[in-house]
């Protein structure tokens, strides 16, 4: 008598994110893990150069006009329609929406066509939740209203990256059963690891800021702090690594970045692919952001054994433990930021001890292996 063989159907996952490069930088490990376990993985995004790499690895990339730069009604409706058509055609088992704009638009598209389950990664609340401008306040109220509505749908699950956002989502109506806390996106601790070469006697110490060139990342405060330190006679290198984002109303302009360089306040390197090497060559990571999920740039810095200086705000304080892995400073306080940078740059023993603690924290709690396992468990529940 032959034994019955049960064939398990291949699960189909659809990731919805704004840009292909964002999936590569933040979700590639998670996507690879899903492929390894046998899932079919679709990435719906604005597809450009990074899509070539993703397709070569076995991902199916679909170019979708994901609205960016604020919830423009016309662009948002176009995105919702495109996503609804794609979801109806592909019939994924699970849709994973990444970042607040995709959460808002794709979750709605999924409800319109009866998606089985959506997992929504609120990786931060963006410019709309930190600005007090009239447009941002309007968008914030619309997003909050939609999230309250989503809290009533059993097919919608939310993942947040810090305890502040967890409480915010609870306040919007999400039950603990449909709300999870996973701290950060994970980091590859083999690629990002300590290894700073011996310093030459004439080499300047380096503070590194890795982020898109957005005002809400604390860019103006960092420039002001660099000016304070220069006036005090310190000649630290301040590296800015990241590009401007013309589609984002929060983006700095090219002219300002060029002027700051000409004034000798900083060096703007633009978008780079050698972040791990740049971190190993640096002494201190700085991110005076106004609000975060859990910033990837600080995860990578901590994995590289760097002490950190960041604003005492949601997200940053999940990884910057004051006087343990770095220093926290008051929000938008350039003077305090300058003092924290000076204190750590001038105390090698303290700075290196905080960097070692940061590496241990990442190894134990925030590395790819831990974060991907937790996230896959939630997606598969």
C-alpha positions as CSV (number, residue, x, y, z in Angstrom):
1,X,0.0,0.0,0.0
2,X,1.5,3.3,-1.1
3,X,1.9,6.1,1.4
4,X,0.0,9.3,0.7
5,X,2.2,12.2,-0.1
6,X,1.1,15.6,0.9
7,X,2.4,18.4,-1.3
8,X,2.6,21.8,0.5
9,X,1.5,24.6,-1.8
10,X,4.2,27.3,-2.4
11,X,3.3,30.4,-0.5
12,X,3.2,33.7,-2.4
13,X,4.4,36.9,-0.6
14,X,4.1,40.3,-2.0
15,X,6.3,43.1,-0.6
16,X,5.1,46.6,-1.3
17,X,7.7,49.4,-0.8
18,X,8.4,52.8,-2.3
19,X,11.7,52.1,-4.1
20,X,13.7,49.1,-5.3
21,X,16.8,50.4,-3.6
22,X,14.9,50.7,-0.3
23,X,14.1,47.0,-0.4
24,X,17.7,46.1,-1.2
25,X,19.0,48.2,1.7
26,X,16.4,47.3,4.4
27,X,14.5,44.1,3.4
28,X,16.9,42.0,1.3
29,X,17.8,39.7,4.1
30,X,14.1,39.1,4.9
31,X,13.3,38.5,1.3
32,X,16.2,36.1,0.8
33,X,15.1,34.1,3.9
34,X,11.6,33.8,2.4
35,X,13.0,32.5,-0.9
36,X,15.2,30.0,1.0
37,X,12.2,28.5,2.7
38,X,10.5,28.1,-0.6
39,X,8.2,31.1,-0.9
40,X,7.5,33.0,-4.1
41,X,8.4,36.6,-3.5
42,X,7.0,39.5,-5.5
43,X,8.4,43.0,-4.9
44,X,6.0,45.8,-6.0
45,X,7.8,49.1,-6.1
46,X,9.1,51.9,-8.3
47,X,11.5,49.7,-10.2
48,X,14.8,51.2,-11.4
49,X,18.4,50.0,-11.3
50,X,18.2,47.9,-8.2
51,X,15.5,45.8,-9.7
52,X,18.0,44.1,-12.0
53,X,19.9,42.7,-8.9
54,X,16.7,41.6,-7.3
55,X,15.5,39.7,-10.4
56,X,18.9,38.0,-10.7
57,X,18.4,36.7,-7.1
58,X,15.0,35.2,-7.9
59,X,12.6,38.0,-6.8
60,X,9.8,38.9,-9.2
61,X,9.8,42.7,-9.4
62,X,6.7,44.5,-10.6
63,X,7.0,48.2,-11.4
64,X,4.2,50.1,-9.7
65,X,3.8,53.9,-9.5
66,X,4.1,54.2,-5.7
67,X,3.2,57.7,-4.6
68,X,5.8,59.6,-2.7
69,X,6.3,63.0,-1.1
70,X,3.1,63.4,0.8
71,X,-0.3,61.9,0.2
72,X,-1.3,63.7,-3.0
73,X,-4.9,62.7,-3.8
74,X,-4.3,62.1,-7.5
75,X,-1.0,60.2,-7.1
76,X,-2.4,58.2,-4.1
77,X,-5.5,57.1,-6.1
78,X,-3.3,56.1,-9.0
79,X,-1.2,54.0,-6.6
80,X,-4.2,52.4,-4.9
81,X,-5.8,51.5,-8.3
82,X,-2.5,50.0,-9.5
83,X,-2.0,48.0,-6.3
84,X,-5.6,46.8,-6.2
85,X,-5.2,45.5,-9.8
86,X,-1.9,43.8,-9.0
87,X,-3.2,42.1,-5.8
88,X,-6.4,40.9,-7.6
89,X,-4.3,39.5,-10.4
90,X,-1.6,37.8,-8.3
91,X,-3.8,36.8,-5.3
92,X,-0.9,36.7,-2.8
93,X,-1.3,34.8,0.4
94,X,0.2,37.7,2.3
95,X,0.9,41.3,1.4
96,X,3.8,42.9,3.4
97,X,3.6,46.7,3.2
98,X,6.8,48.6,4.2
99,X,6.8,52.2,5.5
100,X,3.9,54.4,6.4
101,X,3.0,55.6,3.0
102,X,2.8,52.1,1.6
103,X,1.0,50.9,4.7
104,X,-1.7,53.5,4.2
105,X,-2.2,53.0,0.4
106,X,-1.6,49.3,0.0
107,X,-3.6,48.2,3.0
108,X,-6.6,50.1,1.5
109,X,-6.0,48.5,-1.9
110,X,-5.9,45.1,-0.2
111,X,-9.2,45.7,1.6
112,X,-10.9,46.8,-1.7
113,X,-10.0,43.4,-3.4
114,X,-10.2,41.1,-0.3
115,X,-6.6,40.4,0.4
116,X,-6.3,37.4,2.8
117,X,-3.7,39.0,5.2
118,X,-1.6,42.1,5.2
119,X,1.4,42.7,7.5
120,X,2.2,46.4,7.7
121,X,5.7,47.5,8.8
122,X,5.5,51.0,10.3
123,X,9.2,51.7,10.1
124,X,8.8,55.3,11.3
125,X,6.2,57.9,10.9
126,X,8.0,60.2,8.6
127,X,7.9,63.9,7.9
128,X,4.1,64.1,8.3
129,X,4.4,63.2,11.9
130,X,7.2,65.5,12.9
131,X,6.2,68.7,11.0
132,X,3.8,71.2,12.4
133,X,3.0,72.7,8.9
134,X,-0.7,72.9,7.9
135,X,-0.3,70.3,5.1
136,X,1.5,67.9,7.4
137,X,-1.2,68.3,10.1
138,X,-3.9,67.6,7.6
139,X,-2.0,64.5,6.3
140,X,-1.4,63.3,9.9
141,X,-5.1,63.5,10.7
142,X,-6.0,61.6,7.5
143,X,-3.4,58.9,8.2
144,X,-4.6,58.6,11.9
145,X,-8.2,58.2,10.7
146,X,-7.3,55.5,8.3
147,X,-5.2,53.6,10.8
148,X,-8.1,53.7,13.2
149,X,-10.3,52.1,10.5
150,X,-7.6,49.5,9.7
151,X,-7.5,48.5,13.4
152,X,-11.0,47.1,13.0
153,X,-10.1,44.7,10.2
154,X,-8.9,41.2,11.4
155,X,-6.8,40.7,8.2
156,X,-4.5,43.6,9.0
157,X,-1.5,43.2,11.3
158,X,1.0,45.9,12.2
159,X,4.7,45.6,13.1
160,X,6.4,48.6,14.7
161,X,10.1,49.1,15.6
162,X,10.0,50.9,18.9
163,X,7.9,51.1,22.1
164,X,6.7,54.6,21.4
165,X,5.1,53.6,18.1
166,X,3.7,50.5,19.8
167,X,1.8,52.6,22.3
168,X,0.7,55.0,19.5
169,X,-0.8,52.1,17.5
170,X,-2.5,50.8,20.7
171,X,-4.0,54.2,21.1
172,X,-5.3,54.0,17.5
173,X,-7.2,50.8,18.4
174,X,-4.9,47.9,17.4
175,X,-5.2,45.0,19.8
176,X,-2.1,43.3,21.1
177,X,-3.0,40.3,19.1
178,X,-2.6,42.2,15.8
179,X,0.3,44.4,16.9
180,X,4.0,43.3,17.2
181,X,7.2,45.0,18.2
182,X,10.3,44.0,16.2
183,X,13.2,46.4,16.9
184,X,14.7,47.5,13.6
185,X,15.3,45.9,10.2
186,X,18.4,43.9,11.3
187,X,22.0,44.2,10.2
188,X,24.5,41.8,8.7
189,X,27.1,41.6,11.5
190,X,29.6,40.0,9.2
191,X,29.6,42.9,6.7
192,X,29.3,45.6,9.4
193,X,32.0,44.9,11.9
194,X,34.7,46.7,13.9
195,X,38.1,47.1,12.3
196,X,39.3,50.7,12.3
197,X,42.9,50.8,11.1
198,X,45.6,52.4,13.2
199,X,45.4,56.2,13.1
200,X,48.2,58.3,11.7
201,X,49.4,61.0,14.1
202,X,48.2,63.7,11.7
203,X,44.8,62.1,10.9
204,X,41.7,64.0,12.0
205,X,38.9,62.2,13.9
206,X,35.8,61.6,11.9
207,X,32.1,61.9,12.8
208,X,29.8,60.3,10.2
209,X,26.1,61.0,9.5
210,X,24.4,58.4,7.2
211,X,20.9,59.3,6.0
212,X,19.0,60.9,3.2
213,X,19.7,64.7,3.3
214,X,16.4,65.6,5.1
215,X,15.8,68.4,7.6
216,X,14.0,66.0,9.9
217,X,17.1,63.9,10.2
218,X,18.6,66.8,12.1
219,X,20.7,68.1,9.3
220,X,20.4,71.8,10.2
221,X,21.3,71.0,13.8
222,X,24.4,69.0,12.7
223,X,25.6,71.8,10.5
224,X,25.1,74.3,13.3
225,X,27.0,72.0,15.7
226,X,29.8,71.6,13.2
227,X,30.1,75.4,13.1
228,X,30.2,75.6,17.0
229,X,33.0,73.0,17.0
230,X,34.9,74.8,14.3
231,X,34.7,78.1,16.3
232,X,36.1,76.3,19.3
233,X,39.1,75.3,17.3
234,X,38.3,71.6,16.7
235,X,39.1,70.3,13.3
236,X,37.0,67.1,13.2
237,X,35.9,65.7,9.9
238,X,32.1,65.7,9.6
239,X,31.0,63.3,6.8
240,X,27.5,63.4,5.3
241,X,26.7,60.2,3.5
242,X,23.4,60.1,1.5
243,X,21.6,61.8,-1.3
244,X,19.0,64.6,-1.5
245,X,15.4,63.4,-2.2
246,X,13.7,65.9,-4.5
247,X,10.4,64.1,-4.2
248,X,10.3,64.7,-0.5
249,X,9.2,68.1,0.8
250,X,11.6,67.6,3.7
251,X,14.7,67.4,1.5
252,X,17.6,69.8,1.7
253,X,18.8,71.4,-1.5
254,X,22.0,71.0,-3.4
255,X,23.0,74.6,-3.0
256,X,23.0,74.4,0.8
257,X,25.1,71.3,0.8
258,X,27.6,72.8,-1.5
259,X,27.8,76.0,0.5
260,X,28.4,74.1,3.8
261,X,31.3,72.3,2.1
262,X,32.8,75.5,0.8
263,X,32.5,77.0,4.4
264,X,34.6,74.0,5.6
265,X,31.9,72.7,7.9
266,X,31.5,69.2,6.5
267,X,32.2,66.9,3.6
268,X,29.2,65.7,1.6
269,X,29.9,62.3,-0.1
270,X,26.4,61.8,-1.6
271,X,25.0,58.3,-2.0
272,X,27.6,55.6,-1.5
273,X,27.8,51.8,-1.7
274,X,30.8,51.4,0.6
275,X,29.0,52.3,3.9
276,X,30.7,49.5,5.9
277,X,34.1,50.7,4.9
278,X,33.3,54.4,5.7
279,X,32.0,53.4,9.1
280,X,35.2,51.4,9.9
281,X,37.2,54.5,9.0
282,X,35.1,56.7,11.3
283,X,35.2,57.4,15.1
284,X,31.7,58.4,15.9
285,X,28.2,58.1,14.4
286,X,25.8,61.0,14.6
287,X,22.1,61.2,13.9
288,X,20.2,64.1,15.5
289,X,16.9,63.0,13.9
290,X,13.5,64.3,15.0
291,X,11.8,60.8,15.0
292,X,12.7,57.3,13.8
293,X,11.4,53.7,13.7
294,X,14.8,52.3,14.5
295,X,17.4,53.9,12.2
296,X,19.3,51.5,10.0
297,X,22.2,53.8,9.9
298,X,22.7,53.6,13.7
299,X,22.3,49.8,13.6
300,X,25.1,49.6,11.0
301,X,27.2,52.0,13.1
302,X,26.7,50.0,16.3
303,X,27.5,46.8,14.5
304,X,30.7,48.5,13.4
305,X,31.6,49.2,17.0
306,X,31.0,52.9,16.9
307,X,29.7,55.0,19.8
308,X,26.7,57.1,18.7
309,X,25.3,60.6,19.4
310,X,21.6,60.9,18.7
311,X,18.5,62.9,19.6
312,X,16.5,61.6,22.6
313,X,13.5,60.7,20.5
314,X,11.5,57.5,19.6
315,X,13.5,55.1,17.6
316,X,17.0,56.5,18.4
317,X,16.7,55.7,22.0
318,X,16.0,52.0,21.2
319,X,19.6,51.6,20.2
320,X,21.4,54.6,21.7
321,X,21.4,53.9,25.5
322,X,22.7,57.0,27.2
323,X,26.2,56.5,28.6
324,X,26.1,52.8,27.6
325,X,26.2,52.8,23.8
326,X,26.4,56.5,23.2
327,X,25.0,59.9,24.2
328,X,21.4,61.1,23.8
329,X,20.9,64.9,23.4
330,X,17.7,67.0,23.5
331,X,15.8,67.4,20.3
332,X,16.9,70.2,18.0
333,X,19.6,71.4,20.4
334,X,22.7,72.1,18.4
335,X,24.7,73.3,21.4
336,X,24.1,70.0,23.3
337,X,24.9,68.1,20.1
338,X,28.2,69.9,19.7
339,X,29.1,69.3,23.3
340,X,28.3,65.5,23.1
341,X,30.4,65.2,19.9
342,X,33.3,67.0,21.6
343,X,33.1,65.0,24.8
344,X,33.3,61.7,23.0
345,X,35.8,62.8,20.4
346,X,38.2,64.0,23.2
347,X,37.8,60.9,25.4
348,X,39.1,57.9,23.4
349,X,38.7,55.4,26.3
350,X,35.0,56.3,26.8
351,X,34.2,56.4,23.1
352,X,35.7,53.0,22.4
353,X,34.0,51.4,25.5
354,X,30.6,52.7,24.3
355,X,31.4,51.3,20.8
356,X,32.1,47.9,22.2
357,X,28.9,47.9,24.1
358,X,27.0,48.9,21.0
359,X,28.4,46.0,19.1
360,X,27.4,43.6,21.9
361,X,23.8,45.0,21.8
362,X,23.5,44.4,18.1
363,X,25.0,40.8,18.3
364,X,22.6,39.8,21.1
365,X,19.3,41.6,20.1
366,X,19.4,43.4,16.8
367,X,21.2,41.4,14.1
368,X,19.7,40.0,11.0
369,X,19.4,36.5,12.4
370,X,17.2,37.7,15.3
371,X,15.1,40.2,13.5
372,X,14.4,38.1,10.4
373,X,13.4,35.1,12.5
374,X,10.9,37.2,14.5
375,X,9.5,38.9,11.4
376,X,9.0,35.6,9.5
377,X,7.2,34.1,12.5
378,X,4.8,37.1,12.4
379,X,4.3,37.0,8.7
380,X,3.6,33.2,8.8
381,X,1.3,33.3,11.8
